[in-house]
């Protein structure tokens, strides 16, 4: 049906309605789990005069068209320009029976003027106040659908209650008298300027305006912040090994593609996230509560059945000399760090990240510990360290800029049997720490 709609002169509207039907059918199926016969009966009922559906419009982004809809149908949507219509309409007091439900229970009813329950006059002001607040909420919803431009008309009859009056008074525009727009060129001064007002400044020259717009665009295209973890794989040797069209900072090559999804490093780090979350919560010195935390995090990360692997990786970290050394000293876990990036030249970009573990050594040095759950063979540590070195050096820079202390970094590769700490001293020369 999507292909057949191409022949229609308004094919995009057809597509939009087809999407609406499909979305409604999917929502119906998720609730009722019924079959085709039940769905057709439900769809036929939707076509009766007694059923009204607020259609959620899903417009094509490149359609140059005006869409007319109610405020309720526009909820949750955004448009480049919104024109609010019906701002001068006055509230309609519906005749007939009016039934109210007081907070204290029971009901209050008025059949017509002079025929009402005794408490109707008491609860009616509360109902009117709630109606007024609801009108304000709807007006707020309507006005906030605009992304770039909002067009409203504040023209209104004096003293009449309307949305235009409410918006003018709320926004402070009610003080704009008619004299602001009554001056004519014959009266002297700039057209449209009232008595005692300064003429509107002319727009700047085109070249000046264009230079400002270009500068704003250039500034907005620059990333406001760089994540330290996003720097993995940006060392020169690794960048040169990537295709030429890969931008710096995005040179993370696909790896471990043959592994199960939950152990593919950055492509599927559910196991890694579970391990990090457990190490963030348990006592590093004693390991109390490891089993409970492992079970909970495996449920959170949807890797139920891998509790033995997650627990073994966590225990290998807790048993390492590096973590035990941190546990006996002042330490911080999941610490946010950030600094202004000054490489290659300062432009106000923030370099930031979260450090798994930081502790202060006996000589005052701050030691950064970053857990890695990669399955790394013994001979592959130098290449893995080269891959992660930019991230660790970013952490070192952030902490060093923050307090001026000496900072060193350690990678802790976790394995079910044991953890291997590797210092990040110089790229390509890293080796497992002695005795690990």
DOLO-895173 format. One record per residue (C-alpha): x, y, z. Coordinates in nm, 2 decimals. Example, Ala and Ser with C-alpha at 12.3 -4.5 7.8 and 13.67 -1.06 7.14 Angstrom:
<marlums>
+--------+--------+--------+
:     xx :     yy :     zz :
+--------+--------+--------+
:   1.23 :  -0.45 :   0.78 :
:   1.37 :  -0.11 :   0.71 :
+--------+--------+--------+
</marlums>
This chain:
<marlums>
+--------+--------+--------+
:     xx :     yy :     zz :
+--------+--------+--------+
:   0.00 :   0.00 :   0.00 :
:   0.29 :   0.23 :   0.06 :
:   0.42 :   0.17 :  -0.29 :
:   0.07 :   0.21 :  -0.44 :
:   0.03 :   0.55 :  -0.28 :
:   0.30 :   0.69 :  -0.49 :
:   0.05 :   0.73 :  -0.77 :
:  -0.17 :   0.94 :  -0.55 :
:  -0.13 :   1.32 :  -0.59 :
:  -0.11 :   1.35 :  -0.21 :
:   0.09 :   1.04 :  -0.14 :
:   0.25 :   1.18 :   0.17 :
:  -0.08 :   1.22 :   0.34 :
:  -0.17 :   0.86 :   0.25 :
:   0.16 :   0.74 :   0.40 :
:   0.09 :   0.94 :   0.72 :
:  -0.26 :   0.78 :   0.75 :
:  -0.12 :   0.43 :   0.68 :
:   0.13 :   0.48 :   0.96 :
:  -0.15 :   0.60 :   1.19 :
:  -0.35 :   0.28 :   1.11 :
:  -0.05 :   0.06 :   1.17 :
:   0.04 :   0.23 :   1.50 :
:  -0.32 :   0.20 :   1.62 :
:  -0.33 :  -0.17 :   1.53 :
:   0.00 :  -0.23 :   1.70 :
:  -0.13 :  -0.06 :   2.02 :
:  -0.45 :  -0.25 :   2.01 :
:  -0.26 :  -0.58 :   1.96 :
:  -0.03 :  -0.51 :   2.26 :
:  -0.34 :  -0.45 :   2.49 :
:  -0.59 :  -0.71 :   2.37 :
:  -0.37 :  -0.98 :   2.20 :
:  -0.68 :  -1.06 :   1.99 :
:  -0.71 :  -1.21 :   1.64 :
:  -0.81 :  -1.07 :   1.30 :
:  -1.18 :  -1.10 :   1.36 :
:  -1.16 :  -0.91 :   1.69 :
:  -0.95 :  -0.64 :   1.53 :
:  -1.19 :  -0.59 :   1.24 :
:  -1.48 :  -0.56 :   1.49 :
:  -1.28 :  -0.30 :   1.69 :
:  -1.18 :  -0.11 :   1.37 :
:  -1.54 :  -0.10 :   1.26 :
:  -1.64 :   0.04 :   1.60 :
:  -1.38 :   0.32 :   1.55 :
:  -1.56 :   0.43 :   1.24 :
:  -1.89 :   0.49 :   1.41 :
:  -2.00 :   0.84 :   1.49 :
:  -1.98 :   0.77 :   1.87 :
:  -1.60 :   0.72 :   1.86 :
:  -1.35 :   1.00 :   1.83 :
:  -0.97 :   0.94 :   1.80 :
:  -0.72 :   1.22 :   1.86 :
:  -0.48 :   1.16 :   1.57 :
:  -0.11 :   1.20 :   1.65 :
:   0.02 :   1.36 :   1.33 :
:   0.35 :   1.22 :   1.21 :
:   0.44 :   1.46 :   0.93 :
:   0.71 :   1.41 :   0.67 :
:   1.00 :   1.63 :   0.76 :
:   1.04 :   1.77 :   0.41 :
:   0.68 :   1.86 :   0.34 :
:   0.62 :   2.23 :   0.29 :
:   0.27 :   2.24 :   0.42 :
:   0.04 :   2.40 :   0.69 :
:  -0.12 :   2.15 :   0.93 :
:  -0.43 :   2.24 :   1.12 :
:  -0.49 :   2.05 :   1.44 :
:  -0.63 :   2.09 :   1.79 :
:  -0.40 :   2.14 :   2.10 :
:  -0.47 :   1.79 :   2.22 :
:  -0.36 :   1.64 :   1.89 :
:  -0.04 :   1.85 :   1.89 :
:   0.07 :   1.72 :   2.24 :
:   0.42 :   1.58 :   2.22 :
:   0.49 :   1.73 :   1.88 :
:   0.72 :   2.02 :   1.77 :
:   0.71 :   2.24 :   1.46 :
:   0.94 :   2.51 :   1.32 :
:   0.66 :   2.77 :   1.33 :
:   0.33 :   2.76 :   1.52 :
:   0.04 :   3.01 :   1.47 :
:  -0.22 :   3.00 :   1.75 :
:  -0.57 :   3.06 :   1.62 :
:  -0.89 :   3.12 :   1.81 :
:  -0.73 :   3.34 :   2.07 :
:  -1.03 :   3.58 :   2.08 :
:  -1.29 :   3.31 :   2.14 :
:  -1.48 :   3.36 :   2.46 :
:  -1.56 :   3.08 :   2.71 :
:  -1.88 :   2.91 :   2.63 :
:  -2.11 :   2.83 :   2.92 :
:  -2.30 :   2.52 :   2.83 :
:  -2.67 :   2.51 :   2.92 :
:  -2.84 :   2.22 :   3.07 :
:  -2.77 :   1.99 :   3.37 :
:  -2.43 :   2.05 :   3.54 :
:  -2.30 :   1.78 :   3.78 :
:  -2.01 :   1.84 :   4.02 :
:  -1.83 :   1.60 :   4.25 :
:  -1.71 :   1.78 :   4.57 :
:  -1.39 :   1.66 :   4.74 :
:  -1.59 :   1.57 :   5.05 :
:  -1.80 :   1.31 :   4.87 :
:  -2.15 :   1.30 :   4.72 :
:  -2.25 :   1.53 :   4.44 :
:  -2.39 :   1.87 :   4.36 :
:  -2.62 :   1.93 :   4.06 :
:  -2.80 :   2.21 :   3.89 :
:  -3.08 :   2.14 :   3.65 :
:  -3.15 :   2.50 :   3.55 :
:  -3.15 :   2.84 :   3.70 :
:  -3.31 :   2.83 :   4.05 :
:  -3.32 :   2.44 :   4.05 :
:  -3.01 :   2.31 :   4.22 :
:  -2.89 :   2.14 :   4.53 :
:  -2.80 :   2.35 :   4.83 :
:  -2.42 :   2.29 :   4.80 :
:  -2.40 :   2.36 :   4.43 :
:  -2.32 :   2.73 :   4.49 :
:  -2.04 :   2.64 :   4.73 :
:  -1.85 :   2.40 :   4.50 :
:  -1.91 :   2.58 :   4.17 :
:  -1.63 :   2.84 :   4.23 :
:  -1.38 :   2.56 :   4.28 :
:  -1.49 :   2.40 :   3.96 :
:  -1.46 :   2.74 :   3.78 :
:  -1.11 :   2.78 :   3.92 :
:  -1.01 :   2.44 :   3.80 :
:  -1.15 :   2.52 :   3.45 :
:  -0.94 :   2.84 :   3.44 :
:  -0.62 :   2.65 :   3.54 :
:  -0.69 :   2.39 :   3.27 :
:  -0.72 :   2.67 :   3.01 :
:  -0.39 :   2.81 :   3.12 :
:  -0.23 :   2.46 :   3.09 :
:  -0.37 :   2.41 :   2.74 :
:  -0.25 :   2.76 :   2.64 :
:   0.10 :   2.67 :   2.77 :
:   0.10 :   2.34 :   2.57 :
:  -0.01 :   2.52 :   2.25 :
:   0.26 :   2.79 :   2.29 :
:   0.54 :   2.54 :   2.35 :
:   0.48 :   2.34 :   2.03 :
:   0.69 :   2.61 :   1.84 :
:   1.06 :   2.53 :   1.79 :
:   1.17 :   2.85 :   1.62 :
:   0.88 :   3.10 :   1.58 :
:   0.55 :   3.14 :   1.77 :
:   0.28 :   3.37 :   1.61 :
:  -0.01 :   3.50 :   1.82 :
:  -0.26 :   3.78 :   1.79 :
:  -0.33 :   3.98 :   2.10 :
:  -0.61 :   4.17 :   1.94 :
:  -0.91 :   4.15 :   2.18 :
:  -1.22 :   4.32 :   2.28 :
:  -1.19 :   4.53 :   2.60 :
:  -1.30 :   4.35 :   2.91 :
:  -1.39 :   4.02 :   2.73 :
:  -1.23 :   3.71 :   2.88 :
:  -1.02 :   3.53 :   2.61 :
:  -0.70 :   3.35 :   2.56 :
:  -0.55 :   3.66 :   2.40 :
:  -0.62 :   3.86 :   2.71 :
:  -0.48 :   3.59 :   2.93 :
:  -0.16 :   3.57 :   2.73 :
:  -0.12 :   3.94 :   2.71 :
:  -0.16 :   3.99 :   3.08 :
:   0.06 :   3.70 :   3.17 :
:   0.34 :   3.81 :   2.94 :
:   0.33 :   4.17 :   3.04 :
:   0.21 :   4.28 :   2.70 :
:  -0.12 :   4.42 :   2.84 :
:   0.06 :   4.75 :   2.91 :
:   0.12 :   4.81 :   2.53 :
:  -0.13 :   5.09 :   2.46 :
:  -0.27 :   5.17 :   2.12 :
:  -0.06 :   5.48 :   2.10 :
:   0.24 :   5.25 :   2.03 :
:   0.10 :   5.18 :   1.69 :
:  -0.09 :   5.50 :   1.62 :
:   0.19 :   5.73 :   1.51 :
:   0.20 :   5.80 :   1.14 :
:   0.49 :   5.93 :   0.93 :
:   0.31 :   6.27 :   0.90 :
:   0.34 :   6.31 :   1.28 :
:   0.71 :   6.30 :   1.27 :
:   0.95 :   6.04 :   1.39 :
:   1.00 :   5.69 :   1.25 :
:   0.69 :   5.51 :   1.12 :
:   0.53 :   5.30 :   1.40 :
:   0.71 :   5.48 :   1.68 :
:   0.49 :   5.63 :   1.95 :
:   0.55 :   5.95 :   2.14 :
:   0.86 :   5.95 :   2.35 :
:   1.00 :   5.63 :   2.19 :
:   1.33 :   5.60 :   2.01 :
:   1.33 :   5.49 :   1.65 :
:   1.41 :   5.13 :   1.59 :
:   1.78 :   5.07 :   1.50 :
:   1.83 :   4.96 :   1.14 :
:   1.97 :   4.61 :   1.08 :
:   2.35 :   4.58 :   1.06 :
:   2.52 :   4.56 :   0.72 :
:   2.49 :   4.23 :   0.54 :
:   2.86 :   4.15 :   0.57 :
:   2.86 :   4.21 :   0.95 :
:   2.54 :   4.00 :   0.99 :
:   2.69 :   3.72 :   0.78 :
:   3.01 :   3.72 :   0.97 :
:   2.82 :   3.68 :   1.30 :
:   2.60 :   3.40 :   1.16 :
:   2.91 :   3.22 :   1.03 :
:   3.09 :   3.25 :   1.36 :
:   2.78 :   3.12 :   1.54 :
:   2.75 :   2.82 :   1.30 :
:   3.12 :   2.74 :   1.34 :
:   3.09 :   2.75 :   1.72 :
:   2.78 :   2.53 :   1.73 :
:   2.93 :   2.27 :   1.51 :
:   3.22 :   2.21 :   1.75 :
:   3.16 :   1.95 :   2.02 :
:   3.11 :   2.12 :   2.36 :
:   3.26 :   1.82 :   2.54 :
:   3.48 :   1.52 :   2.46 :
:   3.44 :   1.20 :   2.65 :
:   3.76 :   1.04 :   2.76 :
:   3.63 :   0.69 :   2.68 :
:   3.57 :   0.82 :   2.33 :
:   3.94 :   0.87 :   2.28 :
:   4.01 :   0.49 :   2.27 :
:   4.20 :   0.40 :   1.96 :
:   4.31 :   0.75 :   1.86 :
:   4.68 :   0.69 :   1.89 :
:   4.87 :   0.77 :   1.57 :
:   4.95 :   0.40 :   1.49 :
:   4.59 :   0.30 :   1.53 :
:   4.45 :   0.60 :   1.35 :
:   4.67 :   0.53 :   1.05 :
:   4.55 :   0.17 :   1.04 :
:   4.19 :   0.29 :   1.00 :
:   4.03 :   0.40 :   0.67 :
:   4.11 :   0.75 :   0.57 :
:   3.75 :   0.87 :   0.61 :
:   3.73 :   0.79 :   0.98 :
:   3.75 :   1.11 :   1.18 :
:   3.98 :   1.14 :   1.48 :
:   3.81 :   1.03 :   1.79 :
:   3.60 :   0.78 :   1.60 :
:   3.88 :   0.53 :   1.52 :
:   3.76 :   0.25 :   1.74 :
:   3.79 :  -0.05 :   1.52 :
:   3.55 :  -0.33 :   1.54 :
:   3.70 :  -0.61 :   1.75 :
:   3.60 :  -0.95 :   1.90 :
:   3.31 :  -0.96 :   1.64 :
:   3.30 :  -1.34 :   1.67 :
:   3.23 :  -1.33 :   2.04 :
:   2.88 :  -1.35 :   2.20 :
:   2.71 :  -1.01 :   2.21 :
:   2.75 :  -0.97 :   2.59 :
:   3.14 :  -1.00 :   2.56 :
:   3.22 :  -0.78 :   2.26 :
:   3.38 :  -0.49 :   2.44 :
:   3.22 :  -0.16 :   2.33 :
:   2.98 :  -0.34 :   2.10 :
:   2.81 :  -0.52 :   2.38 :
:   2.94 :  -0.44 :   2.73 :
:   2.66 :  -0.59 :   2.94 :
:   2.91 :  -0.81 :   3.13 :
:   3.15 :  -0.52 :   3.17 :
:   2.88 :  -0.29 :   3.30 :
:   2.77 :  -0.55 :   3.55 :
:   3.13 :  -0.59 :   3.67 :
:   3.18 :  -0.21 :   3.70 :
:   2.85 :  -0.17 :   3.89 :
:   2.94 :  -0.44 :   4.14 :
:   3.28 :  -0.30 :   4.20 :
:   3.13 :   0.04 :   4.26 :
:   2.90 :  -0.09 :   4.54 :
:   3.08 :  -0.37 :   4.73 :
:   3.34 :  -0.33 :   5.01 :
:   3.68 :  -0.34 :   4.83 :
:   3.86 :  -0.47 :   5.14 :
:   3.63 :  -0.75 :   5.24 :
:   3.41 :  -0.81 :   4.94 :
:   3.10 :  -0.84 :   5.15 :
:   2.78 :  -0.86 :   4.95 :
:   2.94 :  -0.97 :   4.62 :
:   2.70 :  -1.25 :   4.55 :
:   2.39 :  -1.04 :   4.61 :
:   2.53 :  -0.75 :   4.40 :
:   2.63 :  -0.98 :   4.12 :
:   2.28 :  -1.14 :   4.10 :
:   2.11 :  -0.80 :   4.10 :
:   2.34 :  -0.65 :   3.83 :
:   2.30 :  -0.96 :   3.61 :
:   1.92 :  -0.90 :   3.62 :
:   1.96 :  -0.53 :   3.55 :
:   2.19 :  -0.59 :   3.24 :
:   1.98 :  -0.89 :   3.12 :
:   2.27 :  -1.13 :   3.14 :
:   2.10 :  -1.38 :   3.38 :
:   2.30 :  -1.70 :   3.37 :
:   2.64 :  -1.54 :   3.36 :
:   2.66 :  -1.48 :   3.74 :
:   2.96 :  -1.72 :   3.77 :
:   3.16 :  -1.52 :   3.51 :
:   3.07 :  -1.18 :   3.65 :
:   3.14 :  -1.30 :   4.01 :
:   3.48 :  -1.44 :   3.90 :
:   3.58 :  -1.12 :   3.73 :
:   3.48 :  -0.91 :   4.03 :
:   3.67 :  -1.14 :   4.27 :
:   3.98 :  -1.12 :   4.05 :
:   3.97 :  -0.74 :   4.09 :
:   3.92 :  -0.75 :   4.46 :
:   4.20 :  -1.00 :   4.50 :
:   4.45 :  -0.79 :   4.31 :
:   4.72 :  -0.60 :   4.50 :
:   4.62 :  -0.28 :   4.32 :
:   4.26 :  -0.28 :   4.45 :
:   4.37 :  -0.40 :   4.80 :
:   4.62 :  -0.12 :   4.81 :
:   4.34 :   0.13 :   4.72 :
:   4.11 :  -0.02 :   4.98 :
:   4.36 :   0.05 :   5.26 :
:   4.40 :   0.41 :   5.16 :
:   4.19 :   0.72 :   5.07 :
:   4.00 :   0.63 :   4.76 :
:   3.71 :   0.73 :   4.54 :
:   3.50 :   0.53 :   4.30 :
:   3.32 :   0.64 :   3.98 :
:   3.46 :   0.99 :   4.01 :
:   3.37 :   1.25 :   3.75 :
:   3.67 :   1.45 :   3.62 :
:   3.68 :   1.73 :   3.37 :
:   3.91 :   1.99 :   3.23 :
:   3.95 :   2.23 :   2.93 :
:   4.10 :   2.05 :   2.64 :
:   4.41 :   2.23 :   2.53 :
:   4.53 :   2.00 :   2.26 :
:   4.60 :   2.08 :   1.98 :
:   4.48 :   2.43 :   2.06 :
:   4.24 :   2.56 :   2.32 :
:   3.88 :   2.62 :   2.20 :
:   3.67 :   2.59 :   2.51 :
:   3.60 :   2.22 :   2.47 :
:   3.57 :   2.02 :   2.79 :
:   3.75 :   1.69 :   2.83 :
:   3.55 :   1.48 :   3.08 :
:   3.49 :   1.13 :   3.20 :
:   3.43 :   0.90 :   3.49 :
:   3.72 :   0.72 :   3.66 :
:   3.65 :   0.37 :   3.79 :
:   3.88 :   0.40 :   4.09 :
:   4.12 :   0.67 :   4.22 :
:   4.33 :   0.64 :   4.54 :
:   4.60 :   0.85 :   4.70 :
:   4.93 :   0.65 :   4.74 :
:   5.17 :   0.69 :   5.03 :
:   5.38 :   0.95 :   4.85 :
:   5.08 :   1.16 :   4.77 :
:   5.05 :   1.04 :   4.41 :
:   4.70 :   1.00 :   4.28 :
:   4.66 :   0.66 :   4.11 :
:   4.40 :   0.61 :   3.84 :
:   4.27 :   0.25 :   3.81 :
:   4.06 :   0.16 :   3.51 :
:   3.89 :  -0.18 :   3.49 :
:   3.89 :  -0.37 :   3.16 :
:   3.71 :  -0.70 :   3.10 :
:   3.87 :  -0.77 :   2.76 :
:   3.98 :  -1.13 :   2.70 :
:   4.34 :  -1.03 :   2.63 :
:   4.61 :  -1.30 :   2.56 :
:   4.94 :  -1.26 :   2.75 :
:   5.12 :  -1.13 :   2.44 :
:   4.86 :  -0.87 :   2.35 :
:   4.90 :  -0.63 :   2.64 :
:   5.11 :  -0.37 :   2.46 :
:   4.86 :  -0.33 :   2.18 :
:   4.57 :  -0.32 :   2.42 :
:   4.75 :  -0.06 :   2.63 :
:   4.82 :   0.14 :   2.32 :
:   4.45 :   0.13 :   2.24 :
:   4.34 :   0.25 :   2.58 :
:   4.63 :   0.49 :   2.65 :
:   4.45 :   0.81 :   2.52 :
:   4.16 :   0.75 :   2.76 :
:   4.40 :   0.70 :   3.06 :
:   4.60 :   1.00 :   2.97 :
:   4.29 :   1.21 :   2.95 :
:   4.20 :   1.10 :   3.31 :
:   4.56 :   1.19 :   3.42 :
:   4.53 :   1.54 :   3.26 :
:   4.19 :   1.60 :   3.42 :
:   4.31 :   1.51 :   3.77 :
:   4.64 :   1.69 :   3.73 :
:   4.47 :   2.01 :   3.62 :
:   4.23 :   1.99 :   3.91 :
:   4.47 :   1.98 :   4.20 :
:   4.82 :   1.99 :   4.06 :
:   4.91 :   1.65 :   4.21 :
:   5.13 :   1.39 :   4.04 :
:   4.90 :   1.14 :   3.87 :
:   4.97 :   0.80 :   3.73 :
:   4.74 :   0.55 :   3.56 :
:   4.70 :   0.17 :   3.58 :
:   4.49 :  -0.06 :   3.36 :
:   4.35 :  -0.36 :   3.55 :
:   4.27 :  -0.64 :   3.31 :
:   4.02 :  -0.87 :   3.48 :
:   4.02 :  -1.25 :   3.42 :
:   3.83 :  -1.52 :   3.60 :
:   4.16 :  -1.66 :   3.74 :
:   4.35 :  -1.34 :   3.82 :
:   4.37 :  -0.97 :   3.74 :
:   4.66 :  -0.82 :   3.55 :
:   4.76 :  -0.46 :   3.63 :
:   4.94 :  -0.27 :   3.35 :
:   5.09 :   0.07 :   3.40 :
:   5.04 :   0.33 :   3.12 :
:   5.39 :   0.48 :   3.10 :
:   5.47 :   0.50 :   2.74 :
:   5.28 :   0.37 :   2.44 :
:   5.41 :   0.04 :   2.31 :
:   5.64 :  -0.02 :   2.62 :
:   5.38 :  -0.12 :   2.87 :
:   5.42 :  -0.45 :   3.05 :
:   5.24 :  -0.63 :   3.33 :
:   5.34 :  -0.51 :   3.67 :
:   5.60 :  -0.72 :   3.85 :
:   5.45 :  -1.02 :   4.04 :
:   5.11 :  -0.99 :   3.88 :
+--------+--------+--------+
</marlums>
